[in-house]
Amino acid sequence: DEEGATYFFAPDDEIPAEITEEFPGIQSNYAEAVEAAKDIGTDMEVVPVKTFEDALDFLNSLEVETSAAAFSHTIFNMIPQELIA
């Protein structure tokens, strides 16, 4: 979070019944990560993944604004207004 990450991939494997019987309070890594994110008040989105492919699918689903207009608007907003006027 301090490094500016937007997403955190957390394994969301199913816990076998025999494990949950022996350790009733056990949670998946994903559930623990969601809880930790709330505790630290992060804006990062915790993304559940079961496979590497799940992570790639998530990344590929993100919309990235790459138009020249969007780029020029971003650059324009970075220039101090007193230099433009």
PyMOL Python script that loads the backbone (N, CA, C, O; Angstrom):
from pymol import cmd

cmd.read_pdbstr("""\
ATOM      1  N   ASP A   1       0.826  -1.189   0.000  1.00  0.00           N
ATOM      2  CA  ASP A   1       0.000   0.000   0.000  1.00  0.00           C
ATOM      3  C   ASP A   1       0.868   1.250   0.000  1.00  0.00           C
ATOM      4  O   ASP A   1       0.557   2.214  -0.700  1.00  0.00           O
ATOM      5  N   GLU A   2       1.941   1.251   0.766  1.00  0.00           N
ATOM      6  CA  GLU A   2       2.819   2.408   0.820  1.00  0.00           C
ATOM      7  C   GLU A   2       3.545   2.632  -0.496  1.00  0.00           C
ATOM      8  O   GLU A   2       3.997   3.744  -0.766  1.00  0.00           O
ATOM      9  N   GLU A   3       3.664   1.611  -1.309  1.00  0.00           N
ATOM     10  CA  GLU A   3       4.352   1.728  -2.589  1.00  0.00           C
ATOM     11  C   GLU A   3       3.404   2.135  -3.710  1.00  0.00           C
ATOM     12  O   GLU A   3       3.821   2.242  -4.863  1.00  0.00           O
ATOM     13  N   GLY A   4       2.150   2.359  -3.388  1.00  0.00           N
ATOM     14  CA  GLY A   4       1.194   2.810  -4.388  1.00  0.00           C
ATOM     15  C   GLY A   4       0.513   1.713  -5.179  1.00  0.00           C
ATOM     16  O   GLY A   4      -0.022   1.979  -6.256  1.00  0.00           O
ATOM     17  N   ALA A   5       0.516   0.504  -4.683  1.00  0.00           N
ATOM     18  CA  ALA A   5      -0.145  -0.601  -5.387  1.00  0.00           C
ATOM     19  C   ALA A   5      -1.650  -0.380  -5.425  1.00  0.00           C
ATOM     20  O   ALA A   5      -2.234   0.116  -4.461  1.00  0.00           O
ATOM     21  N   THR A   6      -2.266  -0.741  -6.521  1.00  0.00           N
ATOM     22  CA  THR A   6      -3.708  -0.612  -6.689  1.00  0.00           C
ATOM     23  C   THR A   6      -4.416  -1.930  -6.414  1.00  0.00           C
ATOM     24  O   THR A   6      -5.542  -1.954  -5.917  1.00  0.00           O
ATOM     25  N   TYR A   7      -3.740  -3.028  -6.746  1.00  0.00           N
ATOM     26  CA  TYR A   7      -4.337  -4.355  -6.602  1.00  0.00           C
ATOM     27  C   TYR A   7      -3.408  -5.270  -5.816  1.00  0.00           C
ATOM     28  O   TYR A   7      -2.184  -5.151  -5.873  1.00  0.00           O
ATOM     29  N   PHE A   8      -4.030  -6.187  -5.081  1.00  0.00           N
ATOM     30  CA  PHE A   8      -3.283  -7.200  -4.338  1.00  0.00           C
ATOM     31  C   PHE A   8      -3.913  -8.546  -4.661  1.00  0.00           C
ATOM     32  O   PHE A   8      -5.079  -8.773  -4.337  1.00  0.00           O
ATOM     33  N   PHE A   9      -3.167  -9.435  -5.291  1.00  0.00           N
ATOM     34  CA  PHE A   9      -3.673 -10.770  -5.614  1.00  0.00           C
ATOM     35  C   PHE A   9      -3.503 -11.674  -4.404  1.00  0.00           C
ATOM     36  O   PHE A   9      -2.407 -11.795  -3.856  1.00  0.00           O
ATOM     37  N   ALA A  10      -4.593 -12.305  -3.992  1.00  0.00           N
ATOM     38  CA  ALA A  10      -4.556 -13.198  -2.833  1.00  0.00           C
ATOM     39  C   ALA A  10      -5.100 -14.567  -3.212  1.00  0.00           C
ATOM     40  O   ALA A  10      -6.178 -14.667  -3.800  1.00  0.00           O
ATOM     41  N   PRO A  11      -4.360 -15.628  -2.879  1.00  0.00           N
ATOM     42  CA  PRO A  11      -4.846 -16.988  -3.165  1.00  0.00           C
ATOM     43  C   PRO A  11      -6.194 -17.238  -2.489  1.00  0.00           C
ATOM     44  O   PRO A  11      -6.378 -16.922  -1.313  1.00  0.00           O
ATOM     45  N   ASP A  12      -7.114 -17.798  -3.231  1.00  0.00           N
ATOM     46  CA  ASP A  12      -8.454 -18.074  -2.707  1.00  0.00           C
ATOM     47  C   ASP A  12      -8.770 -19.560  -2.850  1.00  0.00           C
ATOM     48  O   ASP A  12      -9.799 -19.944  -3.406  1.00  0.00           O
ATOM     49  N   ASP A  13      -7.870 -20.375  -2.341  1.00  0.00           N
ATOM     50  CA  ASP A  13      -8.069 -21.819  -2.405  1.00  0.00           C
ATOM     51  C   ASP A  13      -9.119 -22.261  -1.398  1.00  0.00           C
ATOM     52  O   ASP A  13      -9.254 -21.688  -0.316  1.00  0.00           O
ATOM     53  N   GLU A  14      -9.853 -23.289  -1.782  1.00  0.00           N
ATOM     54  CA  GLU A  14     -10.833 -23.867  -0.863  1.00  0.00           C
ATOM     55  C   GLU A  14     -10.099 -24.655   0.211  1.00  0.00           C
ATOM     56  O   GLU A  14      -9.119 -25.349  -0.059  1.00  0.00           O
ATOM     57  N   ILE A  15     -10.592 -24.532   1.420  1.00  0.00           N
ATOM     58  CA  ILE A  15      -9.978 -25.251   2.539  1.00  0.00           C
ATOM     59  C   ILE A  15     -10.726 -26.569   2.715  1.00  0.00           C
ATOM     60  O   ILE A  15     -11.948 -26.566   2.866  1.00  0.00           O
ATOM     61  N   PRO A  16     -10.018 -27.687   2.697  1.00  0.00           N
ATOM     62  CA  PRO A  16     -10.675 -29.001   2.836  1.00  0.00           C
ATOM     63  C   PRO A  16     -11.440 -29.120   4.156  1.00  0.00           C
ATOM     64  O   PRO A  16     -11.043 -28.547   5.170  1.00  0.00           O
ATOM     65  N   ALA A  17     -12.530 -29.866   4.126  1.00  0.00           N
ATOM     66  CA  ALA A  17     -13.396 -30.042   5.292  1.00  0.00           C
ATOM     67  C   ALA A  17     -12.639 -30.565   6.506  1.00  0.00           C
ATOM     68  O   ALA A  17     -12.888 -30.122   7.627  1.00  0.00           O
ATOM     69  N   GLU A  18     -11.715 -31.504   6.294  1.00  0.00           N
ATOM     70  CA  GLU A  18     -10.990 -32.056   7.443  1.00  0.00           C
ATOM     71  C   GLU A  18     -10.118 -30.990   8.125  1.00  0.00           C
ATOM     72  O   GLU A  18      -9.872 -31.064   9.329  1.00  0.00           O
ATOM     73  N   ILE A  19      -9.661 -30.018   7.364  1.00  0.00           N
ATOM     74  CA  ILE A  19      -8.865 -28.924   7.943  1.00  0.00           C
ATOM     75  C   ILE A  19      -9.769 -27.974   8.731  1.00  0.00           C
ATOM     76  O   ILE A  19      -9.427 -27.557   9.837  1.00  0.00           O
ATOM     77  N   THR A  20     -10.921 -27.637   8.155  1.00  0.00           N
ATOM     78  CA  THR A  20     -11.831 -26.730   8.867  1.00  0.00           C
ATOM     79  C   THR A  20     -12.400 -27.377  10.124  1.00  0.00           C
ATOM     80  O   THR A  20     -12.721 -26.683  11.089  1.00  0.00           O
ATOM     81  N   GLU A  21     -12.524 -28.693  10.116  1.00  0.00           N
ATOM     82  CA  GLU A  21     -12.984 -29.389  11.318  1.00  0.00           C
ATOM     83  C   GLU A  21     -11.927 -29.314  12.416  1.00  0.00           C
ATOM     84  O   GLU A  21     -12.246 -29.113  13.588  1.00  0.00           O
ATOM     85  N   GLU A  22     -10.677 -29.476  12.025  1.00  0.00           N
ATOM     86  CA  GLU A  22      -9.596 -29.445  13.003  1.00  0.00           C
ATOM     87  C   GLU A  22      -9.273 -28.013  13.451  1.00  0.00           C
ATOM     88  O   GLU A  22      -8.888 -27.788  14.598  1.00  0.00           O
ATOM     89  N   PHE A  23      -9.432 -27.052  12.537  1.00  0.00           N
ATOM     90  CA  PHE A  23      -9.148 -25.642  12.821  1.00  0.00           C
ATOM     91  C   PHE A  23     -10.362 -24.808  12.417  1.00  0.00           C
ATOM     92  O   PHE A  23     -10.371 -24.223  11.334  1.00  0.00           O
ATOM     93  N   PRO A  24     -11.381 -24.745  13.268  1.00  0.00           N
ATOM     94  CA  PRO A  24     -12.657 -24.106  12.909  1.00  0.00           C
ATOM     95  C   PRO A  24     -12.555 -22.640  12.472  1.00  0.00           C
ATOM     96  O   PRO A  24     -13.370 -22.193  11.665  1.00  0.00           O
ATOM     97  N   GLY A  25     -11.603 -21.901  12.968  1.00  0.00           N
ATOM     98  CA  GLY A  25     -11.504 -20.482  12.623  1.00  0.00           C
ATOM     99  C   GLY A  25     -10.630 -20.178  11.424  1.00  0.00           C
ATOM    100  O   GLY A  25     -10.392 -19.014  11.103  1.00  0.00           O
ATOM    101  N   ILE A  26     -10.151 -21.218  10.759  1.00  0.00           N
ATOM    102  CA  ILE A  26      -9.221 -21.000   9.643  1.00  0.00           C
ATOM    103  C   ILE A  26      -9.923 -20.292   8.487  1.00  0.00           C
ATOM    104  O   ILE A  26     -11.096 -20.534   8.205  1.00  0.00           O
ATOM    105  N   GLN A  27      -9.173 -19.412   7.826  1.00  0.00           N
ATOM    106  CA  GLN A  27      -9.697 -18.675   6.672  1.00  0.00           C
ATOM    107  C   GLN A  27      -8.757 -18.857   5.488  1.00  0.00           C
ATOM    108  O   GLN A  27      -7.592 -19.222   5.642  1.00  0.00           O
ATOM    109  N   SER A  28      -9.290 -18.594   4.319  1.00  0.00           N
ATOM    110  CA  SER A  28      -8.434 -18.617   3.128  1.00  0.00           C
ATOM    111  C   SER A  28      -7.513 -17.402   3.176  1.00  0.00           C
ATOM    112  O   SER A  28      -7.773 -16.439   3.898  1.00  0.00           O
ATOM    113  N   ASN A  29      -6.443 -17.460   2.402  1.00  0.00           N
ATOM    114  CA  ASN A  29      -5.548 -16.307   2.323  1.00  0.00           C
ATOM    115  C   ASN A  29      -6.299 -15.070   1.837  1.00  0.00           C
ATOM    116  O   ASN A  29      -6.041 -13.958   2.295  1.00  0.00           O
ATOM    117  N   TYR A  30      -7.227 -15.273   0.910  1.00  0.00           N
ATOM    118  CA  TYR A  30      -8.019 -14.152   0.399  1.00  0.00           C
ATOM    119  C   TYR A  30      -8.832 -13.509   1.522  1.00  0.00           C
ATOM    120  O   TYR A  30      -8.828 -12.286   1.664  1.00  0.00           O
ATOM    121  N   ALA A  31      -9.531 -14.324   2.326  1.00  0.00           N
ATOM    122  CA  ALA A  31     -10.332 -13.778   3.423  1.00  0.00           C
ATOM    123  C   ALA A  31      -9.455 -13.026   4.423  1.00  0.00           C
ATOM    124  O   ALA A  31      -9.846 -11.971   4.923  1.00  0.00           O
ATOM    125  N   GLU A  32      -8.282 -13.561   4.711  1.00  0.00           N
ATOM    126  CA  GLU A  32      -7.356 -12.884   5.615  1.00  0.00           C
ATOM    127  C   GLU A  32      -6.863 -11.575   5.013  1.00  0.00           C
ATOM    128  O   GLU A  32      -6.719 -10.583   5.727  1.00  0.00           O
ATOM    129  N   ALA A  33      -6.604 -11.561   3.714  1.00  0.00           N
ATOM    130  CA  ALA A  33      -6.129 -10.343   3.051  1.00  0.00           C
ATOM    131  C   ALA A  33      -7.201  -9.259   3.048  1.00  0.00           C
ATOM    132  O   ALA A  33      -6.894  -8.084   3.249  1.00  0.00           O
ATOM    133  N   VAL A  34      -8.453  -9.644   2.823  1.00  0.00           N
ATOM    134  CA  VAL A  34      -9.558  -8.678   2.857  1.00  0.00           C
ATOM    135  C   VAL A  34      -9.665  -8.072   4.254  1.00  0.00           C
ATOM    136  O   VAL A  34      -9.832  -6.861   4.400  1.00  0.00           O
ATOM    137  N   GLU A  35      -9.571  -8.902   5.259  1.00  0.00           N
ATOM    138  CA  GLU A  35      -9.635  -8.444   6.649  1.00  0.00           C
ATOM    139  C   GLU A  35      -8.472  -7.497   6.963  1.00  0.00           C
ATOM    140  O   GLU A  35      -8.667  -6.455   7.589  1.00  0.00           O
ATOM    141  N   ALA A  36      -7.274  -7.860   6.528  1.00  0.00           N
ATOM    142  CA  ALA A  36      -6.088  -7.018   6.762  1.00  0.00           C
ATOM    143  C   ALA A  36      -6.222  -5.680   6.031  1.00  0.00           C
ATOM    144  O   ALA A  36      -5.837  -4.641   6.568  1.00  0.00           O
ATOM    145  N   ALA A  37      -6.761  -5.700   4.822  1.00  0.00           N
ATOM    146  CA  ALA A  37      -6.948  -4.463   4.058  1.00  0.00           C
ATOM    147  C   ALA A  37      -7.886  -3.517   4.792  1.00  0.00           C
ATOM    148  O   ALA A  37      -7.647  -2.311   4.841  1.00  0.00           O
ATOM    149  N   LYS A  38      -8.951  -4.064   5.361  1.00  0.00           N
ATOM    150  CA  LYS A  38      -9.878  -3.238   6.148  1.00  0.00           C
ATOM    151  C   LYS A  38      -9.181  -2.687   7.382  1.00  0.00           C
ATOM    152  O   LYS A  38      -9.354  -1.516   7.721  1.00  0.00           O
ATOM    153  N   ASP A  39      -8.395  -3.522   8.056  1.00  0.00           N
ATOM    154  CA  ASP A  39      -7.701  -3.110   9.271  1.00  0.00           C
ATOM    155  C   ASP A  39      -6.731  -1.955   9.038  1.00  0.00           C
ATOM    156  O   ASP A  39      -6.613  -1.063   9.877  1.00  0.00           O
ATOM    157  N   ILE A  40      -6.035  -1.971   7.894  1.00  0.00           N
ATOM    158  CA  ILE A  40      -5.059  -0.908   7.637  1.00  0.00           C
ATOM    159  C   ILE A  40      -5.656   0.258   6.851  1.00  0.00           C
ATOM    160  O   ILE A  40      -4.985   1.265   6.624  1.00  0.00           O
ATOM    161  N   GLY A  41      -6.898   0.123   6.443  1.00  0.00           N
ATOM    162  CA  GLY A  41      -7.572   1.208   5.742  1.00  0.00           C
ATOM    163  C   GLY A  41      -7.006   1.496   4.362  1.00  0.00           C
ATOM    164  O   GLY A  41      -6.915   2.652   3.949  1.00  0.00           O
ATOM    165  N   THR A  42      -6.633   0.461   3.661  1.00  0.00           N
ATOM    166  CA  THR A  42      -6.045   0.636   2.326  1.00  0.00           C
ATOM    167  C   THR A  42      -7.108   0.843   1.257  1.00  0.00           C
ATOM    168  O   THR A  42      -8.259   0.433   1.410  1.00  0.00           O
ATOM    169  N   ASP A  43      -6.698   1.483   0.183  1.00  0.00           N
ATOM    170  CA  ASP A  43      -7.561   1.630  -0.985  1.00  0.00           C
ATOM    171  C   ASP A  43      -7.314   0.521  -2.006  1.00  0.00           C
ATOM    172  O   ASP A  43      -8.006   0.435  -3.021  1.00  0.00           O
ATOM    173  N   MET A  44      -6.310  -0.335  -1.723  1.00  0.00           N
ATOM    174  CA  MET A  44      -6.015  -1.431  -2.642  1.00  0.00           C
ATOM    175  C   MET A  44      -7.221  -2.359  -2.759  1.00  0.00           C
ATOM    176  O   MET A  44      -7.943  -2.601  -1.792  1.00  0.00           O
ATOM    177  N   GLU A  45      -7.414  -2.862  -3.956  1.00  0.00           N
ATOM    178  CA  GLU A  45      -8.452  -3.865  -4.171  1.00  0.00           C
ATOM    179  C   GLU A  45      -7.812  -5.236  -4.016  1.00  0.00           C
ATOM    180  O   GLU A  45      -6.831  -5.551  -4.690  1.00  0.00           O
ATOM    181  N   VAL A  46      -8.366  -6.045  -3.131  1.00  0.00           N
ATOM    182  CA  VAL A  46      -7.878  -7.410  -2.945  1.00  0.00           C
ATOM    183  C   VAL A  46      -8.600  -8.288  -3.962  1.00  0.00           C
ATOM    184  O   VAL A  46      -9.828  -8.372  -3.967  1.00  0.00           O
ATOM    185  N   VAL A  47      -7.823  -8.937  -4.819  1.00  0.00           N
ATOM    186  CA  VAL A  47      -8.385  -9.724  -5.913  1.00  0.00           C
ATOM    187  C   VAL A  47      -8.173 -11.209  -5.627  1.00  0.00           C
ATOM    188  O   VAL A  47      -7.035 -11.657  -5.482  1.00  0.00           O
ATOM    189  N   PRO A  48      -9.270 -11.977  -5.544  1.00  0.00           N
ATOM    190  CA  PRO A  48      -9.120 -13.417  -5.298  1.00  0.00           C
ATOM    191  C   PRO A  48      -8.651 -14.149  -6.553  1.00  0.00           C
ATOM    192  O   PRO A  48      -9.197 -13.951  -7.638  1.00  0.00           O
ATOM    193  N   VAL A  49      -7.644 -14.988  -6.396  1.00  0.00           N
ATOM    194  CA  VAL A  49      -7.162 -15.792  -7.523  1.00  0.00           C
ATOM    195  C   VAL A  49      -6.915 -17.221  -7.061  1.00  0.00           C
ATOM    196  O   VAL A  49      -6.441 -17.462  -5.951  1.00  0.00           O
ATOM    197  N   LYS A  50      -7.245 -18.151  -7.930  1.00  0.00           N
ATOM    198  CA  LYS A  50      -6.963 -19.564  -7.665  1.00  0.00           C
ATOM    199  C   LYS A  50      -5.807 -20.047  -8.528  1.00  0.00           C
ATOM    200  O   LYS A  50      -5.122 -21.012  -8.186  1.00  0.00           O
ATOM    201  N   THR A  51      -5.596 -19.360  -9.659  1.00  0.00           N
ATOM    202  CA  THR A  51      -4.532 -19.751 -10.586  1.00  0.00           C
ATOM    203  C   THR A  51      -3.843 -18.498 -11.126  1.00  0.00           C
ATOM    204  O   THR A  51      -4.356 -17.386 -11.009  1.00  0.00           O
ATOM    205  N   PHE A  52      -2.675 -18.708 -11.716  1.00  0.00           N
ATOM    206  CA  PHE A  52      -1.975 -17.622 -12.379  1.00  0.00           C
ATOM    207  C   PHE A  52      -2.840 -17.062 -13.504  1.00  0.00           C
ATOM    208  O   PHE A  52      -2.846 -15.857 -13.759  1.00  0.00           O
ATOM    209  N   GLU A  53      -3.561 -17.944 -14.165  1.00  0.00           N
ATOM    210  CA  GLU A  53      -4.456 -17.543 -15.255  1.00  0.00           C
ATOM    211  C   GLU A  53      -5.538 -16.581 -14.744  1.00  0.00           C
ATOM    212  O   GLU A  53      -5.911 -15.644 -15.449  1.00  0.00           O
ATOM    213  N   ASP A  54      -6.043 -16.809 -13.523  1.00  0.00           N
ATOM    214  CA  ASP A  54      -7.024 -15.891 -12.929  1.00  0.00           C
ATOM    215  C   ASP A  54      -6.445 -14.478 -12.826  1.00  0.00           C
ATOM    216  O   ASP A  54      -7.128 -13.499 -13.125  1.00  0.00           O
ATOM    217  N   ALA A  55      -5.198 -14.382 -12.407  1.00  0.00           N
ATOM    218  CA  ALA A  55      -4.550 -13.071 -12.277  1.00  0.00           C
ATOM    219  C   ALA A  55      -4.406 -12.418 -13.651  1.00  0.00           C
ATOM    220  O   ALA A  55      -4.674 -11.226 -13.804  1.00  0.00           O
ATOM    221  N   LEU A  56      -3.986 -13.192 -14.648  1.00  0.00           N
ATOM    222  CA  LEU A  56      -3.853 -12.650 -15.998  1.00  0.00           C
ATOM    223  C   LEU A  56      -5.200 -12.208 -16.559  1.00  0.00           C
ATOM    224  O   LEU A  56      -5.299 -11.158 -17.193  1.00  0.00           O
ATOM    225  N   ASP A  57      -6.232 -13.006 -16.326  1.00  0.00           N
ATOM    226  CA  ASP A  57      -7.574 -12.642 -16.802  1.00  0.00           C
ATOM    227  C   ASP A  57      -8.027 -11.333 -16.175  1.00  0.00           C
ATOM    228  O   ASP A  57      -8.602 -10.482 -16.854  1.00  0.00           O
ATOM    229  N   PHE A  58      -7.771 -11.171 -14.886  1.00  0.00           N
ATOM    230  CA  PHE A  58      -8.143  -9.924 -14.207  1.00  0.00           C
ATOM    231  C   PHE A  58      -7.405  -8.744 -14.833  1.00  0.00           C
ATOM    232  O   PHE A  58      -8.013  -7.727 -15.164  1.00  0.00           O
ATOM    233  N   LEU A  59      -6.104  -8.887 -14.992  1.00  0.00           N
ATOM    234  CA  LEU A  59      -5.311  -7.794 -15.571  1.00  0.00           C
ATOM    235  C   LEU A  59      -5.770  -7.455 -16.982  1.00  0.00           C
ATOM    236  O   LEU A  59      -5.829  -6.283 -17.357  1.00  0.00           O
ATOM    237  N   ASN A  60      -6.095  -8.475 -17.759  1.00  0.00           N
ATOM    238  CA  ASN A  60      -6.565  -8.240 -19.125  1.00  0.00           C
ATOM    239  C   ASN A  60      -7.952  -7.595 -19.165  1.00  0.00           C
ATOM    240  O   ASN A  60      -8.326  -6.988 -20.169  1.00  0.00           O
ATOM    241  N   SER A  61      -8.707  -7.722 -18.085  1.00  0.00           N
ATOM    242  CA  SER A  61     -10.047  -7.134 -18.055  1.00  0.00           C
ATOM    243  C   SER A  61     -10.035  -5.651 -17.718  1.00  0.00           C
ATOM    244  O   SER A  61     -11.040  -4.962 -17.892  1.00  0.00           O
ATOM    245  N   LEU A  62      -8.905  -5.163 -17.239  1.00  0.00           N
ATOM    246  CA  LEU A  62      -8.823  -3.749 -16.877  1.00  0.00           C
ATOM    247  C   LEU A  62      -8.832  -2.890 -18.129  1.00  0.00           C
ATOM    248  O   LEU A  62      -8.180  -3.202 -19.126  1.00  0.00           O
ATOM    249  N   GLU A  63      -9.583  -1.806 -18.056  1.00  0.00           N
ATOM    250  CA  GLU A  63      -9.610  -0.881 -19.174  1.00  0.00           C
ATOM    251  C   GLU A  63      -8.481   0.125 -18.982  1.00  0.00           C
ATOM    252  O   GLU A  63      -8.348   0.736 -17.922  1.00  0.00           O
ATOM    253  N   VAL A  64      -7.684   0.284 -20.009  1.00  0.00           N
ATOM    254  CA  VAL A  64      -6.590   1.239 -19.950  1.00  0.00           C
ATOM    255  C   VAL A  64      -6.860   2.325 -20.982  1.00  0.00           C
ATOM    256  O   VAL A  64      -7.044   2.047 -22.167  1.00  0.00           O
ATOM    257  N   GLU A  65      -6.881   3.557 -20.511  1.00  0.00           N
ATOM    258  CA  GLU A  65      -7.140   4.681 -21.394  1.00  0.00           C
ATOM    259  C   GLU A  65      -5.831   5.066 -22.073  1.00  0.00           C
ATOM    260  O   GLU A  65      -4.919   5.583 -21.429  1.00  0.00           O
ATOM    261  N   THR A  66      -5.742   4.811 -23.378  1.00  0.00           N
ATOM    262  CA  THR A  66      -4.482   5.058 -24.077  1.00  0.00           C
ATOM    263  C   THR A  66      -4.627   6.035 -25.233  1.00  0.00           C
ATOM    264  O   THR A  66      -3.697   6.185 -26.025  1.00  0.00           O
ATOM    265  N   SER A  67      -5.763   6.698 -25.348  1.00  0.00           N
ATOM    266  CA  SER A  67      -5.944   7.604 -26.476  1.00  0.00           C
ATOM    267  C   SER A  67      -5.027   8.815 -26.342  1.00  0.00           C
ATOM    268  O   SER A  67      -4.619   9.174 -25.237  1.00  0.00           O
ATOM    269  N   ALA A  68      -4.711   9.432 -27.456  1.00  0.00           N
ATOM    270  CA  ALA A  68      -3.854  10.618 -27.451  1.00  0.00           C
ATOM    271  C   ALA A  68      -4.503  11.742 -26.650  1.00  0.00           C
ATOM    272  O   ALA A  68      -3.810  12.490 -25.960  1.00  0.00           O
ATOM    273  N   ALA A  69      -5.816  11.867 -26.732  1.00  0.00           N
ATOM    274  CA  ALA A  69      -6.513  12.919 -25.990  1.00  0.00           C
ATOM    275  C   ALA A  69      -6.380  12.705 -24.489  1.00  0.00           C
ATOM    276  O   ALA A  69      -6.161  13.657 -23.740  1.00  0.00           O
ATOM    277  N   ALA A  70      -6.511  11.463 -24.050  1.00  0.00           N
ATOM    278  CA  ALA A  70      -6.384  11.176 -22.623  1.00  0.00           C
ATOM    279  C   ALA A  70      -4.960  11.448 -22.157  1.00  0.00           C
ATOM    280  O   ALA A  70      -4.748  11.966 -21.060  1.00  0.00           O
ATOM    281  N   PHE A  71      -3.985  11.097 -22.996  1.00  0.00           N
ATOM    282  CA  PHE A  71      -2.588  11.323 -22.641  1.00  0.00           C
ATOM    283  C   PHE A  71      -2.294  12.816 -22.554  1.00  0.00           C
ATOM    284  O   PHE A  71      -1.673  13.274 -21.595  1.00  0.00           O
ATOM    285  N   SER A  72      -2.737  13.571 -23.549  1.00  0.00           N
ATOM    286  CA  SER A  72      -2.460  15.006 -23.542  1.00  0.00           C
ATOM    287  C   SER A  72      -3.173  15.691 -22.378  1.00  0.00           C
ATOM    288  O   SER A  72      -2.636  16.632 -21.794  1.00  0.00           O
ATOM    289  N   HIS A  73      -4.366  15.232 -22.039  1.00  0.00           N
ATOM    290  CA  HIS A  73      -5.092  15.787 -20.885  1.00  0.00           C
ATOM    291  C   HIS A  73      -4.304  15.539 -19.597  1.00  0.00           C
ATOM    292  O   HIS A  73      -4.214  16.425 -18.747  1.00  0.00           O
ATOM    293  N   THR A  74      -3.740  14.358 -19.449  1.00  0.00           N
ATOM    294  CA  THR A  74      -2.947  14.031 -18.263  1.00  0.00           C
ATOM    295  C   THR A  74      -1.712  14.914 -18.187  1.00  0.00           C
ATOM    296  O   THR A  74      -1.403  15.452 -17.124  1.00  0.00           O
ATOM    297  N   ILE A  75      -1.009  15.071 -19.287  1.00  0.00           N
ATOM    298  CA  ILE A  75       0.189  15.913 -19.322  1.00  0.00           C
ATOM    299  C   ILE A  75      -0.193  17.359 -19.014  1.00  0.00           C
ATOM    300  O   ILE A  75       0.497  18.028 -18.244  1.00  0.00           O
ATOM    301  N   PHE A  76      -1.276  17.847 -19.604  1.00  0.00           N
ATOM    302  CA  PHE A  76      -1.727  19.212 -19.382  1.00  0.00           C
ATOM    303  C   PHE A  76      -1.987  19.462 -17.897  1.00  0.00           C
ATOM    304  O   PHE A  76      -1.641  20.522 -17.376  1.00  0.00           O
ATOM    305  N   ASN A  77      -2.588  18.501 -17.225  1.00  0.00           N
ATOM    306  CA  ASN A  77      -2.898  18.658 -15.803  1.00  0.00           C
ATOM    307  C   ASN A  77      -1.647  18.622 -14.925  1.00  0.00           C
ATOM    308  O   ASN A  77      -1.691  19.038 -13.767  1.00  0.00           O
ATOM    309  N   MET A  78      -0.542  18.131 -15.464  1.00  0.00           N
ATOM    310  CA  MET A  78       0.698  18.070 -14.690  1.00  0.00           C
ATOM    311  C   MET A  78       1.473  19.379 -14.751  1.00  0.00           C
ATOM    312  O   MET A  78       2.346  19.620 -13.917  1.00  0.00           O
ATOM    313  N   ILE A  79       1.162  20.233 -15.736  1.00  0.00           N
ATOM    314  CA  ILE A  79       1.879  21.499 -15.902  1.00  0.00           C
ATOM    315  C   ILE A  79       1.256  22.544 -14.978  1.00  0.00           C
ATOM    316  O   ILE A  79       0.039  22.730 -14.992  1.00  0.00           O
ATOM    317  N   PRO A  80       2.073  23.228 -14.175  1.00  0.00           N
ATOM    318  CA  PRO A  80       1.528  24.278 -13.295  1.00  0.00           C
ATOM    319  C   PRO A  80       0.778  25.330 -14.128  1.00  0.00           C
ATOM    320  O   PRO A  80       1.276  25.790 -15.155  1.00  0.00           O
ATOM    321  N   GLN A  81      -0.396  25.694 -13.681  1.00  0.00           N
ATOM    322  CA  GLN A  81      -1.260  26.603 -14.420  1.00  0.00           C
ATOM    323  C   GLN A  81      -0.601  27.960 -14.683  1.00  0.00           C
ATOM    324  O   GLN A  81      -0.867  28.579 -15.714  1.00  0.00           O
ATOM    325  N   GLU A  82       0.249  28.431 -13.774  1.00  0.00           N
ATOM    326  CA  GLU A  82       0.903  29.730 -13.978  1.00  0.00           C
ATOM    327  C   GLU A  82       1.859  29.714 -15.173  1.00  0.00           C
ATOM    328  O   GLU A  82       2.172  30.770 -15.723  1.00  0.00           O
ATOM    329  N   LEU A  83       2.323  28.536 -15.580  1.00  0.00           N
ATOM    330  CA  LEU A  83       3.178  28.444 -16.754  1.00  0.00           C
ATOM    331  C   LEU A  83       2.380  28.459 -18.043  1.00  0.00           C
ATOM    332  O   LEU A  83       2.916  28.764 -19.108  1.00  0.00           O
ATOM    333  N   ILE A  84       1.119  28.137 -17.951  1.00  0.00           N
ATOM    334  CA  ILE A  84       0.260  28.068 -19.145  1.00  0.00           C
ATOM    335  C   ILE A  84      -0.345  29.427 -19.464  1.00  0.00           C
ATOM    336  O   ILE A  84      -0.474  29.792 -20.633  1.00  0.00           O
ATOM    337  N   ALA A  85      -0.709  30.166 -18.451  1.00  0.00           N
ATOM    338  CA  ALA A  85      -1.426  31.451 -18.643  1.00  0.00           C
ATOM    339  C   ALA A  85      -0.582  32.527 -19.256  1.00  0.00           C
ATOM    340  O   ALA A  85      -1.061  33.642 -19.467  1.00  0.00           O
TER     341      ALA A  85
END
""", "prot")
cmd.dss("prot")
cmd.show_as("cartoon", "prot")
cmd.util.cbc("prot")
cmd.orient("prot")
